[in-house]
Amino acid sequence: MKSRKINTQKFRSIRKIANYPYGLQKKQVGRHTFRTANLLFDDHTAYLSMATALLEVCVLALDGQGSFHAKTLSNQSLDTSVKLVLELAIEMMPHDDMFKYQQIMAILEEDVEGHCFPKKLKNLLKANAYEKEKNA
């Protein structure tokens, strides 16, 4: 019965991590309201190819082989356009994905000492271990 509770708690923890909202979200910073966008990709290959393509655009722009700013933004320089693309590529790096992956692996491996291990699951695992030790 304890193992069912543990598995249910594991499932809830993983579902909470996975249910991160996507799309344009409001973010309040001081008096200003910003919108943050989360991009959806089919798989890691599409994700990495998009980041690679953005970086290749910067290389081509810096080599002087193309002009990548729109005519409506004629007051912007090529360096500003490259800077914006580089900032976007840095923001696309999968830091959050790796953190989520580490959390899920800690839950599945029952690594109680892992970083950001859910407290409810940790207490349940400790209680289950204590109960097994008591019965042995």
C-alpha positions as CSV (number, residue, x, y, z in Angstrom):
1,M,0.0,0.0,0.0
2,K,2.9,2.4,0.8
3,S,4.4,1.7,-2.7
4,R,1.1,2.8,-4.3
5,K,1.2,6.1,-2.3
6,I,4.9,6.6,-3.3
7,N,4.2,6.0,-7.0
8,T,1.2,8.3,-6.8
9,Q,3.3,11.0,-5.2
10,K,6.0,10.5,-7.8
11,F,3.4,10.9,-10.6
12,R,2.1,14.1,-9.1
13,S,5.5,15.5,-8.7
14,I,6.4,14.7,-12.3
15,R,3.1,16.1,-13.6
16,K,3.7,19.3,-11.7
17,I,7.1,19.7,-13.3
18,A,5.7,18.9,-16.8
19,N,2.7,21.3,-16.6
20,Y,4.7,24.4,-17.2
21,P,2.5,26.9,-19.0
22,Y,3.4,27.7,-22.7
23,G,2.5,30.6,-24.8
24,L,2.7,34.3,-24.1
25,Q,2.6,35.0,-20.4
26,K,2.4,38.2,-18.4
27,K,5.3,39.0,-16.1
28,Q,5.2,41.9,-13.7
29,V,8.6,43.5,-13.0
30,G,8.2,46.5,-10.8
31,R,5.7,48.9,-12.4
32,H,6.2,47.4,-15.8
33,T,4.3,44.5,-17.4
34,F,6.3,42.3,-19.8
35,R,5.3,39.4,-21.9
36,T,7.4,36.3,-22.0
37,A,7.1,33.8,-24.8
38,N,7.7,30.0,-24.6
39,L,8.5,28.3,-27.9
40,L,7.3,24.7,-28.6
41,F,9.5,22.4,-30.7
42,D,8.8,18.9,-31.9
43,D,12.0,17.4,-30.4
44,H,15.5,18.2,-29.3
45,T,16.8,18.0,-32.9
46,A,14.4,20.8,-34.1
47,Y,15.3,22.8,-31.0
48,L,19.1,22.6,-31.6
49,S,18.7,23.2,-35.4
50,M,16.8,26.4,-34.6
51,A,19.5,27.7,-32.3
52,T,22.2,26.7,-34.8
53,A,20.4,28.6,-37.6
54,L,20.1,31.7,-35.5
55,L,23.9,31.6,-34.7
56,E,24.6,31.0,-38.4
57,V,22.6,34.1,-39.2
58,C,24.9,36.1,-36.9
59,V,28.0,34.7,-38.5
60,L,26.8,35.6,-41.9
61,A,25.8,39.1,-40.8
62,L,29.2,39.7,-39.1
63,D,31.0,38.5,-42.3
64,G,29.2,41.2,-44.2
65,Q,27.5,38.8,-46.6
66,G,24.0,40.0,-45.9
67,S,21.8,42.6,-44.5
68,F,19.4,41.2,-42.0
69,H,17.5,44.2,-40.7
70,A,14.1,45.2,-42.2
71,K,13.6,48.3,-44.2
72,T,11.1,49.6,-41.7
73,L,13.8,49.5,-39.1
74,S,16.3,51.6,-41.1
75,N,17.4,53.4,-38.0
76,Q,18.8,50.1,-36.6
77,S,22.3,49.0,-37.4
78,L,23.5,45.6,-38.4
79,D,25.3,45.2,-35.1
80,T,22.0,45.8,-33.2
81,S,20.2,43.1,-35.3
82,V,23.1,40.7,-34.6
83,K,22.9,41.5,-30.9
84,L,19.2,40.8,-30.7
85,V,19.6,37.5,-32.5
86,L,22.4,36.5,-30.1
87,E,20.3,37.4,-27.1
88,L,17.5,35.3,-28.5
89,A,19.8,32.3,-29.0
90,I,21.1,32.7,-25.4
91,E,17.6,32.7,-24.1
92,M,16.8,29.6,-26.0
93,M,19.5,27.5,-24.3
94,P,17.9,24.6,-22.5
95,H,18.8,25.5,-18.9
96,D,15.3,25.0,-17.6
97,D,15.0,21.7,-19.5
98,M,18.1,20.3,-17.9
99,F,16.9,21.4,-14.5
100,K,13.6,19.6,-15.0
101,Y,15.4,16.5,-16.3
102,Q,17.5,16.4,-13.1
103,Q,14.4,16.8,-11.0
104,I,12.6,13.9,-12.8
105,M,15.7,11.7,-12.5
106,A,16.0,12.4,-8.8
107,I,12.3,11.4,-8.3
108,L,12.6,8.2,-10.4
109,E,15.9,7.1,-8.7
110,E,14.5,8.1,-5.3
111,D,17.5,10.3,-4.6
112,V,16.2,11.9,-1.4
113,E,19.3,14.0,-1.1
114,G,18.9,15.4,-4.7
115,H,18.4,19.1,-5.3
116,C,14.8,20.2,-5.1
117,F,13.4,16.8,-4.2
118,P,9.7,17.1,-3.3
119,K,9.3,17.3,0.5
120,K,6.1,15.2,0.6
121,L,7.7,12.4,-1.4
122,K,10.8,12.6,0.8
123,N,8.8,12.3,4.0
124,L,6.8,9.4,2.5
125,L,9.9,7.5,1.5
126,K,11.5,8.0,4.9
127,A,8.3,6.8,6.6
128,N,8.2,3.8,4.4
129,A,11.9,3.0,5.1
130,Y,11.3,3.3,8.8
131,E,8.2,1.1,8.7
132,K,10.2,-1.6,6.7
133,E,13.0,-1.4,9.3
134,K,10.6,-1.7,12.1
135,N,8.9,-4.8,10.7
136,A,12.3,-6.5,10.0
